[in-house]
Amino acid sequence: MWGIDYNLIVAFFVLVAGAMIVAWMSDMITKYGIGGSGVLILPGMIDSIPRVLLYGQGLGSGAVFFTPKLWLVLVISVAVVVIFTIFINKAELRIPLQRPFVQNDFSESYLPIRVLAAGSMPFMFTTTVFMIPSYIGSFVPEGEFNRFVQNYVAFDNPVGILIYCSIIVFLGYVFSFMNFQTERLTKNLKKSGDYIFNVVPGTATRHYLNQRLFHLSTVANIFFLIIVGTPLIVGLYLPEITNFAFVFANILILITIIDTTMDQFKTMYLRMHYDLL
């Protein structure tokens, strides 16, 4: 009737309703449990690892038939990625704070900035953003845009890899500044009377924090490019290696989610077992 596809309308409302239920569940987990939305993502991430390893993400990443030698390369590379990811996920820059209203001779006060300030958020969105042009191009199959997408927006050519890596870097910077929120932190420091040595409170402090955060985000983006870009580049010559990039990305997401959940669990445990003197 009137040329309306009711299946599309029903699908839209089902997706919206599902998103609202997931958001509500995430709020309940945050309020009464640990892990937040990460707990909801965790099962899907674990389930998707074998699939992306064997079949990739599409757009030039195909099926892989494993040999003993390829399994050995996978095991060694995964072990290396896990070790370095755990290390860099815990790494942070500690900026000493001057706290004139707090007298404490037993510990130093500092402002921590994590190297992975963006967490795993860039990898959660990069593939989706990368595939958006393919969805748009499908509406105009004969257009120039769709021909460009078909030829270049894929994981089996250098242009596509460059675009994919550029999206990772861009999202890495965006989520770092979104998560750290230097503007709000600067206001809180100024309100409490705390300041960074040799840095004037206010605008100068914000510029200082932005600069430090930018440098750390650059280190994180280099790490992202190494663990994801390297398999994609090698995959241009050895296609079976391409899917390793998506496995490494999922591993990084899993490690950050599990680490955050464990930190929340430790905090809750200490809070429940803390006895006043």
C-alpha positions as CSV (number, residue, x, y, z in Angstrom):
1,M,0.0,0.0,0.0
2,W,1.4,3.4,-1.1
3,G,4.7,1.7,-2.0
4,I,5.7,1.3,1.7
5,D,7.8,-1.7,2.7
6,Y,6.3,-2.7,6.0
7,N,9.0,-5.2,6.6
8,L,11.5,-2.3,6.7
9,I,9.3,-0.4,9.2
10,V,9.0,-3.4,11.5
11,A,12.7,-4.1,11.3
12,F,13.4,-0.5,12.2
13,F,11.2,-0.6,15.3
14,V,12.6,-4.0,16.3
15,L,16.1,-2.6,16.1
16,V,15.2,0.5,18.1
17,A,13.5,-1.5,20.8
18,G,16.4,-3.9,21.0
19,A,18.8,-0.9,21.3
20,M,16.7,0.5,24.2
21,I,16.7,-2.9,26.0
22,V,20.4,-3.2,25.6
23,A,20.9,0.3,27.0
24,W,18.6,-0.4,29.9
25,M,20.5,-3.7,30.7
26,S,23.8,-1.8,30.5
27,D,22.5,0.8,33.0
28,M,21.3,-2.0,35.3
29,I,24.7,-3.8,35.2
30,T,26.5,-0.5,35.9
31,K,24.2,0.3,38.8
32,Y,24.0,-3.2,40.4
33,G,27.0,-5.1,39.0
34,I,30.3,-4.8,37.2
35,G,31.5,-4.5,33.7
36,G,28.8,-2.2,32.3
37,S,28.1,-2.5,28.6
38,G,31.4,-4.4,28.2
39,V,29.8,-7.6,29.7
40,L,27.2,-7.5,27.0
41,I,29.8,-7.2,24.3
42,L,32.1,-9.9,25.6
43,P,30.1,-13.0,24.5
44,G,29.7,-11.7,21.0
45,M,33.4,-10.8,20.7
46,I,34.4,-14.3,21.8
47,D,32.0,-15.9,19.4
48,S,33.1,-13.8,16.5
49,I,36.9,-14.5,16.8
50,P,36.7,-18.0,15.0
51,R,34.5,-16.5,12.3
52,V,36.7,-13.6,11.5
53,L,39.8,-15.8,11.6
54,L,38.4,-18.2,9.1
55,Y,36.3,-15.9,6.9
56,G,37.4,-12.4,7.6
57,Q,35.3,-9.2,7.5
58,G,34.5,-9.3,3.8
59,L,35.6,-6.6,1.3
60,G,38.6,-8.6,0.1
61,S,39.2,-10.7,3.2
62,G,38.4,-14.3,2.2
63,A,38.3,-17.7,3.7
64,V,41.6,-19.2,5.1
65,F,42.7,-22.8,5.0
66,F,45.1,-23.4,7.9
67,T,48.3,-25.4,7.7
68,P,50.5,-26.4,10.7
69,K,53.0,-23.6,9.8
70,L,50.2,-21.0,9.7
71,W,48.8,-22.2,13.0
72,L,52.3,-21.8,14.5
73,V,52.5,-18.3,13.2
74,L,49.1,-17.5,14.6
75,V,49.8,-18.8,18.1
76,I,53.1,-16.9,18.3
77,S,51.7,-13.7,17.0
78,V,48.6,-13.9,19.3
79,A,50.9,-14.4,22.3
80,V,53.0,-11.4,21.4
81,V,49.9,-9.2,20.8
82,V,48.4,-10.3,24.2
83,I,51.6,-9.5,26.1
84,F,52.1,-6.1,24.5
85,T,48.5,-5.2,24.8
86,I,48.4,-6.0,28.5
87,F,51.5,-3.9,29.0
88,I,50.4,-0.9,27.0
89,N,46.9,-1.1,28.4
90,K,48.3,-0.6,31.9
91,A,50.9,2.0,30.9
92,E,50.2,5.6,32.0
93,L,51.8,8.9,32.3
94,R,51.7,10.3,35.9
95,I,51.8,14.0,36.1
96,P,52.7,15.2,39.6
97,L,50.1,17.5,41.2
98,Q,50.6,20.3,43.7
99,R,47.8,20.2,46.3
100,P,48.2,23.1,48.7
101,F,45.0,22.3,50.6
102,V,46.0,18.7,51.3
103,Q,48.9,17.8,53.5
104,N,50.1,14.3,53.0
105,D,53.6,13.2,53.6
106,F,53.0,9.5,52.9
107,S,52.1,9.5,49.3
108,E,52.5,11.6,46.2
109,S,49.5,13.1,44.3
110,Y,49.5,12.7,40.5
111,L,47.2,12.9,37.6
112,P,47.3,9.7,35.5
113,I,46.8,9.7,31.7
114,R,46.6,6.2,30.2
115,V,48.4,5.5,26.9
116,L,45.2,3.8,25.7
117,A,43.0,6.7,26.7
118,A,40.7,5.7,23.8
119,G,40.5,2.1,25.1
120,S,39.3,-0.3,22.4
121,M,36.6,2.1,21.1
122,P,38.4,2.8,17.8
123,F,38.3,-0.9,16.8
124,M,34.6,-1.2,17.7
125,F,33.7,1.4,15.1
126,T,36.4,1.3,12.5
127,T,35.1,-1.7,10.4
128,T,31.6,-0.3,10.5
129,V,32.8,3.2,9.3
130,F,35.0,1.5,6.6
131,M,32.0,-0.4,5.3
132,I,29.6,2.5,5.1
133,P,30.7,3.5,1.6
134,S,29.9,0.0,0.3
135,Y,26.3,0.4,1.7
136,I,25.9,3.8,0.2
137,G,27.3,2.7,-3.2
138,S,24.9,-0.2,-3.4
139,F,22.0,2.2,-3.8
140,V,23.6,3.5,-7.1
141,P,25.3,0.4,-8.6
142,E,26.2,2.1,-11.9
143,G,27.6,5.4,-10.3
144,E,31.2,6.5,-10.2
145,F,31.2,6.4,-6.4
146,N,30.2,2.7,-6.4
147,R,33.0,1.9,-8.9
148,F,35.5,3.7,-6.7
149,V,34.3,1.7,-3.7
150,Q,34.4,-1.6,-5.5
151,N,38.0,-0.9,-6.7
152,Y,39.6,0.6,-3.7
153,V,37.5,0.3,-0.5
154,A,38.6,-3.2,0.3
155,F,41.3,-5.0,2.4
156,D,43.1,-6.5,-0.6
157,N,44.6,-3.2,-2.0
158,P,46.9,-0.5,-0.6
159,V,44.4,2.3,-0.9
160,G,41.8,0.4,1.1
161,I,44.3,-0.5,3.8
162,L,45.4,3.2,3.9
163,I,41.8,4.3,4.3
164,Y,41.2,1.7,7.0
165,C,44.3,2.7,9.0
166,S,43.4,6.4,8.6
167,I,40.0,5.7,10.2
168,I,41.7,3.9,13.1
169,V,44.1,6.9,13.7
170,F,41.2,9.4,13.5
171,L,39.0,7.5,15.9
172,G,42.0,6.9,18.2
173,Y,42.4,10.7,18.7
174,V,38.7,11.4,18.8
175,F,37.9,8.8,21.5
176,S,41.0,9.7,23.5
177,F,39.9,13.3,23.9
178,M,36.3,12.2,24.4
179,N,37.2,9.8,27.3
180,F,39.7,12.0,29.0
181,Q,37.8,15.4,28.7
182,T,40.6,17.8,29.4
183,E,38.2,20.8,29.6
184,R,36.2,19.3,32.5
185,L,39.4,18.0,34.3
186,T,40.9,21.5,34.1
187,K,37.9,23.1,35.7
188,N,37.9,20.5,38.4
189,L,41.6,21.1,39.2
190,K,41.1,24.8,39.3
191,K,38.0,24.5,41.5
192,S,39.8,22.2,44.0
193,G,42.9,24.4,44.1
194,D,45.2,21.7,42.7
195,Y,47.7,22.6,39.9
196,I,50.5,21.2,37.9
197,F,54.0,22.5,38.8
198,N,55.1,25.3,36.5
199,V,51.8,25.4,34.7
200,V,49.3,28.2,35.3
201,P,45.8,26.9,36.2
202,G,43.1,27.4,33.6
203,T,43.8,27.7,29.9
204,A,47.5,26.9,30.1
205,T,46.7,23.7,32.1
206,R,44.2,22.6,29.4
207,H,46.7,23.2,26.6
208,Y,49.3,21.3,28.6
209,L,47.0,18.3,29.2
210,N,45.9,18.4,25.5
211,Q,49.5,18.3,24.4
212,R,50.4,15.3,26.7
213,L,47.2,13.5,25.7
214,F,48.0,14.0,22.0
215,H,51.5,12.6,22.4
216,L,50.2,9.5,24.3
217,S,47.4,9.0,21.7
218,T,50.0,9.1,19.0
219,V,51.9,6.3,20.8
220,A,48.6,4.3,21.1
221,N,47.8,4.9,17.4
222,I,51.3,3.6,16.4
223,F,50.6,0.5,18.4
224,F,47.2,0.2,16.8
225,L,48.7,0.5,13.3
226,I,51.4,-2.1,14.1
227,I,49.0,-4.8,15.3
228,V,46.4,-4.2,12.6
229,G,48.2,-2.6,9.7
230,T,51.0,-5.1,9.6
231,P,48.8,-8.2,8.9
232,L,46.9,-6.2,6.3
233,I,50.1,-5.2,4.5
234,V,51.5,-8.7,4.7
235,G,48.2,-9.9,3.5
236,L,48.7,-8.1,0.2
237,Y,51.4,-10.8,-0.6
238,L,50.1,-13.6,1.7
239,P,46.3,-13.3,1.7
240,E,45.9,-15.9,4.5
241,I,47.5,-13.4,6.9
242,T,44.9,-10.7,6.3
243,N,42.4,-12.1,8.8
244,F,45.0,-12.0,11.6
245,A,44.3,-8.2,11.7
246,F,40.7,-8.7,12.8
247,V,41.7,-11.4,15.3
248,F,44.2,-9.0,16.9
249,A,41.6,-6.2,17.0
250,N,39.2,-8.5,18.8
251,I,41.9,-9.6,21.3
252,L,42.6,-6.0,22.1
253,I,38.9,-5.3,22.7
254,L,38.6,-8.4,24.9
255,I,41.7,-7.4,27.0
256,T,40.5,-3.9,27.6
257,I,37.0,-5.1,28.6
258,I,38.3,-7.8,30.9
259,D,40.8,-5.5,32.5
260,T,38.1,-2.8,33.2
261,T,35.8,-5.5,34.6
262,M,38.6,-6.8,36.9
263,D,39.4,-3.3,38.2
264,Q,35.7,-2.8,39.0
265,F,35.6,-6.2,40.7
266,K,38.6,-5.3,42.8
267,T,37.2,-1.9,43.8
268,M,33.8,-3.5,44.8
269,Y,35.6,-6.3,46.7
270,L,37.7,-3.7,48.7
271,R,34.6,-1.6,49.3
272,M,32.7,-4.6,50.7
273,H,35.6,-5.8,52.9
274,Y,36.8,-2.4,54.2
275,D,36.7,-2.1,58.0
276,L,36.9,1.2,59.8
277,L,39.4,1.4,62.6
